[in-house]
């Protein structure tokens, strides 16, 4: 299956001609054309996951799909919005301010009538 992928990549990504690909992979031009025109990728999940793992490692230098979170001291995230809340049994509709300090994982919330 990887040879088919290599042939398709040579054609679609690298822009090689069918004749050049046939010569490079020692295949008939009709076979190369069949692989290029093939639309279905009927294979198992494990095959796809393995391929994605290898490509990600080749492109990014690592197979991890995460970025480290860095929070600087003194920076905050602020959200505004509307909320309904009860005070002494009375339903109020008002605004709120939510401030999150990501470095210390602390927060502040203020409701406004």
C-alpha positions as CSV (number, residue, x, y, z in Angstrom):
1,X,0.0,0.0,0.0
2,X,2.9,2.4,0.7
3,X,4.1,2.1,-2.9
4,X,0.7,3.3,-4.2
5,X,0.9,6.2,-1.7
6,X,4.4,7.0,-2.9
7,X,3.2,7.0,-6.5
8,X,0.2,9.2,-5.7
9,X,2.4,11.6,-3.8
10,X,4.9,11.8,-6.6
11,X,2.1,12.8,-9.0
12,X,0.0,15.1,-6.9
13,X,2.5,16.8,-4.6
14,X,5.8,16.6,-6.5
15,X,4.2,17.1,-9.9
16,X,6.1,14.3,-11.7
17,X,4.8,13.1,-15.0
18,X,3.3,9.6,-15.3
19,X,6.2,8.4,-17.5
20,X,8.7,9.6,-15.0
21,X,6.9,7.9,-12.2
22,X,6.6,4.7,-14.2
23,X,10.3,4.7,-14.8
24,X,11.1,5.5,-11.2
25,X,9.0,2.8,-9.7
26,X,9.5,0.2,-12.5
27,X,5.8,0.1,-13.3
28,X,3.8,0.2,-16.5
29,X,2.3,3.6,-17.3
30,X,-1.2,2.1,-17.2
31,X,-0.7,0.8,-13.7
32,X,0.6,4.2,-12.6
33,X,-2.5,5.8,-14.1
34,X,-4.7,3.3,-12.3
35,X,-3.1,4.2,-9.0
36,X,-3.5,7.9,-9.6
37,X,-7.1,7.6,-10.7
38,X,-8.0,5.4,-7.7
39,X,-10.4,7.3,-5.4
40,X,-11.1,4.8,-2.7
41,X,-8.7,4.3,0.2
42,X,-10.2,1.1,1.6
43,X,-8.0,0.2,4.5
44,X,-8.1,-0.3,8.3
45,X,-8.1,2.5,10.9
46,X,-4.7,1.2,12.1
47,X,-3.1,1.7,8.7
48,X,-4.3,5.3,8.5
49,X,-3.2,6.0,12.1
50,X,0.2,4.6,11.4
51,X,0.6,6.6,8.2
52,X,-0.5,9.9,10.0
53,X,1.9,9.1,12.8
54,X,4.8,8.7,10.4
55,X,3.9,11.8,8.3
56,X,3.5,14.0,11.4
57,X,6.9,12.8,12.7
58,X,8.5,13.5,9.3
59,X,6.9,17.0,8.9
60,X,7.1,18.2,12.5
61,X,10.1,16.3,13.9
62,X,7.8,14.9,16.5
63,X,4.7,12.7,16.5
64,X,3.2,14.6,19.5
65,X,0.2,16.7,18.5
66,X,0.4,19.1,21.5
67,X,1.9,22.5,22.2
68,X,3.2,23.5,25.6
69,X,1.0,26.0,27.4
70,X,2.9,29.0,28.7
71,X,1.2,31.4,30.9
72,X,3.1,34.6,31.9
73,X,2.6,36.1,35.3
74,X,0.4,39.2,35.3
75,X,-1.6,38.3,32.1
76,X,-5.4,37.7,32.4
77,X,-8.3,36.6,30.2
78,X,-11.5,38.7,30.5
79,X,-15.0,37.7,29.5
80,X,-18.2,39.8,29.5
81,X,-21.8,38.5,29.2
82,X,-25.4,38.5,30.3
83,X,-26.8,36.2,33.0
84,X,-29.9,35.6,35.0
85,X,-29.5,35.2,38.7
86,X,-31.5,35.1,42.0
87,X,-31.0,37.5,44.8
88,X,-33.2,37.1,47.9
89,X,-35.7,35.1,45.8
90,X,-36.0,37.7,43.1
91,X,-34.9,36.8,39.5
92,X,-32.6,39.5,38.1
93,X,-31.2,39.8,34.6
94,X,-27.8,41.5,34.4
95,X,-24.3,41.6,33.2
96,X,-21.2,39.8,34.4
97,X,-17.5,40.3,34.3
98,X,-15.2,37.3,34.6
99,X,-11.4,37.7,35.0
100,X,-9.1,34.6,34.9
101,X,-5.5,34.8,35.9
102,X,-4.0,31.9,34.0
103,X,-0.6,31.9,35.7
104,X,-1.9,31.4,39.2
105,X,-5.2,29.7,38.1
106,X,-7.2,32.2,40.1
107,X,-10.3,34.1,39.0
108,X,-12.6,37.0,39.8
109,X,-16.4,37.2,39.0
110,X,-18.6,40.3,39.4
111,X,-22.4,40.5,38.7
112,X,-24.1,43.7,37.8
113,X,-27.9,44.3,38.1
